[in-house]
Amino acid sequence: MGRYPGWTVAVFFAICVARGIALIPGTPFLAAGILLFRDEPWLLLGVFLASIAVVSVMLYRLSGWLGLSAWFDKHYPEKTARMRKRLEGPYGQWFVALWAFAPIAPTDLVCYVAGTLQMPMRKFLPPLLAGEAVICALYIFILRNI
């Protein structure tokens, strides 16, 4: 790892993007990143947030094409209706940020619903990354000292 630091970052980024596409929760990967980049917490935060941004945009864009709206309506009608109501409301951006900040909430779900509602990207991605940045920074800077 010490001999090829650029490759370590690139491989970690690629794995994190693949993780997101496979809908695997990111917390274990962030924990692994804390071990890999113990002395470079800001680099880890940047790489991990970049992977979240890439995956979130992909899920947002693909949600309509994949027909996820109908799938979510069929399997999770109450949750989807509540999310739609909140995302379309005046505080939709805050809802996205808080959802992304919540450690047990699957961020992928808000990406899909925002995409199916065609929520403007400028109202979706910045709040999502802000919420993720806060929770990931807390994990990184607390756990790296343990």
N, C-alpha and C positions, 0 to 999 in steps of 0.2 A: 504494500500500500504506500509506503514511504517513497518508493522508487518511481511510482506513477500516480502522483496525486491528482492530476487532471483526469485520468481514467477512472479513478475512484469516484470522483464527483459525477462524471458522465454515467457511469454504471449505476450509481445510487439513484440518480435522476431517472434513468430509464426503468429501473426496477420500481420506483415509486409511481411512475406513470402507468406501468403495466398493472401494478396493484390497484390503482384507481379504476382502470378499464375493467378489471376482473371483479370490481366491487368488493374488494377485501378492505377491511378497516385499516386506517393508516397509523393508528397509535403504535402497534408493534414495530412498524417500519421506522417511525420516528424514534422509538427507543433504540433500535439498532443504529440509527444515525447518530444518536447521542454517544454511543460507544465508539463509532467510527470517527466522528469529528469532535471528540471531547475537547480539543484545544481550539476549535474553530466554530463556536456556537452560532455566530452570525452567518457564516457560510452555510451551515446546516439549515438555519431558518430560511435563508434565501432560496436554497435549492429545493427544500421541501415545499415552500410556498409556490415556487415556480411550477413544480409538478402538480400541485393542487389546482393552480390556474389552468394548466393545459387540460387536465382531466375534466375540470368543471365546465370549461368551454365546450369540450367534446360532448359531454353528457347533455349539456344545454342544447347544443345544435342537433344532436342525434335524437333527442327525445320525441320530436314530432315525426321524424322519418321512421323510427322504430315502432311507432304506434303505442308508445308507453302511456299516453293519456288514457286510452281505453283499458289497458292492463291495470293501471293504478285505480281507475274508477271501479273496475270489477273486483279487485282483491282488497283494496283499502278505501272504500267509498267515503267513510266518515273522516278519516285522516286527510284524504285528498281534498275533500270539500272544505275542511277547516283551513288547510294550507292555502287553497285557492282564495278563500275569503281574506285571509291575512295578507297574502302577497298582492292582491288587487286593491287592498285598502290603502289609506294615506300613509301608513307606517310600514309599508311593504319592505323597504330597505332595512329598517331596523329589525324586522322579523328575520330577514336573511342573515344579518350580522349576528343576531342572538342565536339563531339556529346553528350557524357555523361555529359559534363559541361553545355551545353545549357539548360537553365531552361524550355524552351517550347518544346524541342524535346523529343519524347517518346523513352526512352532508350531501351525498349523492341524491337523496330524495328531493331536497330543495332544488338541486340543479335540474332534475327532471321536470318537476312541477313548474319551475320558473320558465323552462324551455317550452313546455306545452302551452303555457299561458302567454308566451311571447313577451314576457317581461323585458323591457329594454335592457340591453347588456350593461349600459352605464348605471343602471339602478340595481343590477344583480351582482356583477363581478366585484366592484370595489367593496361593497359591504361584506360580501362573502370572504374576501381575502383579509379584510380587517378583523372579522371575527376569528378566522383561522389563525391569523398572525398573533393575536393575543393568547389564545389557548396553546398554540405551539410554542410560543416564547416562554410561557409559564412552565410547560413541560420541560423544555430544553434547559432553562436556567435553574430550575429547581432540581431536576433529576441528575444533571451533570455533576452536582456537588455531593451527591449521595455516595 
